[in-house]
């Protein structure tokens, strides 16, 4: 993997390289965040965070800004893929037992974490719906038995 060296000799983070490329695209296009937003259907505040490296952009956003700015999509997506691979390996290291804390800023989650969380919520919702349905069915059955006077256990 090729890395650009920053002034200190350390390889530059791929996410930083992607952010710099997005900044360069925005500058050379002459478009404001509002205009980019109009053409891509992403909020201008999101573009500001992505272009300035405050947050990592989704792949679709990178594809869209390449189209809007008539840039080399393949090059941008290569940068995005490298940055995503680094983020994924960093988050898997942070999630490993014994890892010291989470990577990333507080309140930020990667897409995989959000997907797992959403699946857990859907699963919980399904379990609760089944439990409520079973409880309702039992109540209806007991109501019928009460009306008939056939409640088990000597009722009525």
Secondary structure, DSSP 8 states (H G I E B T S, - for coil): ----B-TTS-B--HHHHHHHHHHHHHHHHT--HHHHHHHHSS-HHHHHHHHTTSS---HHHHHHHHHHTT--HHHHHHHHHHHHHHHHHHHHHHHSTT--S-SS-TT---HHHHHHHHHHHHHHHHHHHHHHHHHHHHHHHHHHHHHHT--TTT--
